[in-house]
């Protein structure tokens, strides 16, 4: 499975572009709802760029570490406040299967907002769901690793490696060959320590 590591700088630029698209559309949300956990950072950046104070989240359980997916998405944490009559912007990091956002939309719509729009930093062309706003379309499918999930995703990939790597270079080579990932050594060292693997530099 091919992967792409996204940097903090890329995230900031994507969020800025996303805010510009929302502004140009004329949509002025009263409230931003982040889809936990991937939507936390993009939603907070949009609050800053769009000058919106009210930010809450809902959690949809779907993906686990290293791209492992549960069979069905489920609502784990519902809306914490009333959105009836409000203009709501629902924010996530990326569209993939579309299951997460479809469930999130159904939940929010059941609370009768005046208007609901969906935004994502990146939209995968293969996704059956297209958000109202997105900063980048991804044509060739790949697993996106955002900077807030690097440890989590790399832990998931390396935990499935048999046998486990015994050196940092071995782990680095495997990630590059199998997933196209060139991970920083300091992160690999922390990931392997988290997995309880004692490693040495080659």
KAWO-V938896 format. One record per residue. N is the residue number from 1. OMEGA is omega in whole degrees, 0 to 359 (* if undefined). NEAR is the number of other ideal C-beta (glycine too) atoms within 12 Angstrom. D_FIRST is the distance of its C-alpha to the first C-alpha in Angstrom with 1 decimal. Layout:
BEGIN
N	OMEGA	NEAR	D_FIRST
N	OMEGA	NEAR	D_FIRST
END
This chain:
BEGIN
1	179	22	0.0
2	183	19	3.8
3	175	28	6.5
4	175	26	10.2
5	179	29	13.1
6	181	33	16.1
7	176	17	19.5
8	178	16	22.6
9	177	12	24.3
10	180	24	21.8
11	181	33	22.1
12	181	24	25.9
13	178	21	25.9
14	180	37	23.8
15	178	39	26.1
16	178	23	29.2
17	180	27	28.2
18	178	41	27.5
19	178	33	31.0
20	180	18	32.6
21	180	28	31.4
22	178	36	32.7
23	182	21	35.9
24	180	13	36.5
25	183	19	36.0
26	179	12	38.9
27	181	27	37.2
28	183	20	38.6
29	171	38	37.0
30	190	27	39.3
31	172	37	36.4
32	176	44	32.7
33	178	46	30.7
34	172	39	27.4
35	181	46	24.7
36	6	32	24.1
37	184	27	22.3
38	183	36	20.1
39	184	41	23.1
40	185	30	25.5
41	177	31	25.2
42	181	50	25.0
43	180	41	27.9
44	177	25	30.0
45	179	32	29.5
46	175	45	30.6
47	181	30	33.6
48	184	18	34.6
49	182	28	34.2
50	180	35	35.8
51	178	14	38.4
52	184	30	37.7
53	188	14	38.7
54	182	24	37.8
55	175	30	34.3
56	179	34	33.2
57	167	33	30.0
58	181	40	28.8
59	175	28	26.0
60	179	37	23.7
61	181	23	21.9
62	182	29	18.5
63	174	32	15.5
64	182	19	15.7
65	175	24	14.3
66	175	29	10.6
67	177	30	9.7
68	186	19	11.9
69	173	20	14.0
70	185	16	17.6
71	180	12	18.9
72	175	14	21.1
73	178	28	21.7
74	178	19	25.1
75	182	24	27.5
76	179	19	27.9
77	183	19	30.2
78	177	23	32.3
79	181	31	34.1
80	181	17	36.6
81	182	19	39.2
82	179	17	40.8
83	181	30	39.3
84	177	19	41.9
85	181	14	43.1
86	172	27	40.7
87	189	26	38.3
88	172	40	34.9
89	178	46	31.7
90	188	49	28.6
91	173	51	25.9
92	181	51	22.2
93	186	44	19.5
94	172	43	17.1
95	179	40	17.3
96	178	32	14.4
97	182	25	15.8
98	184	26	19.2
99	182	27	20.4
100	183	41	21.1
101	178	41	23.1
102	179	28	24.9
103	179	28	26.1
104	179	44	27.1
105	178	31	29.1
106	182	22	30.8
107	182	30	31.9
108	180	39	33.2
109	179	23	34.9
110	178	17	36.7
111	171	26	38.4
112	172	16	39.9
113	176	27	38.9
114	180	19	40.8
115	179	24	37.6
116	175	34	33.9
117	183	35	31.3
118	179	40	27.6
119	176	48	25.9
120	177	45	22.3
121	183	43	21.2
122	180	37	18.4
123	177	33	18.1
124	184	30	15.2
125	182	20	16.9
126	182	18	15.4
127	177	27	16.9
128	180	16	20.1
129	177	28	21.8
130	180	19	23.0
131	178	39	24.6
132	181	25	28.1
133	171	36	27.0
134	185	32	23.8
135	182	33	23.7
136	174	28	20.7
137	178	22	19.0
138	184	26	15.3
139	180	12	15.3
140	185	13	11.9
141	169	22	9.4
142	177	23	7.1
143	182	32	7.3
144	178	39	10.7
145	180	40	12.2
146	184	34	16.0
147	178	29	18.6
148	181	26	20.0
149	183	32	17.0
150	181	32	15.8
151	182	28	17.5
152	183	27	16.4
153	179	35	12.6
154	176	41	12.8
155	179	32	15.2
156	179	28	13.0
157	184	39	10.3
158	178	40	13.3
159	180	25	15.3
160	181	23	13.1
161	180	26	13.5
162	354	8	16.3
163	179	11	18.6
164	179	21	18.4
165	179	31	18.7
166	176	19	22.4
167	178	20	22.3
168	179	28	20.7
169	178	20	20.0
170	178	23	18.2
171	181	40	15.9
172	180	31	15.5
173	182	19	14.7
174	179	28	12.1
175	180	37	10.2
176	181	19	10.7
177	186	17	9.9
178	188	22	6.7
179	181	30	5.4
180	183	19	8.3
181	171	33	10.3
182	186	20	14.0
183	175	34	15.4
184	184	20	19.2
185	182	20	21.0
186	179	16	23.1
187	178	28	20.2
188	180	35	18.7
189	179	26	22.2
190	179	22	22.6
191	181	37	19.4
192	176	35	20.4
193	178	18	24.0
194	180	20	22.9
195	179	27	21.3
196	180	12	24.6
197	177	24	23.5
198	184	13	26.3
199	176	25	25.0
200	174	14	26.8
201	175	15	26.2
202	*	14	26.0
END
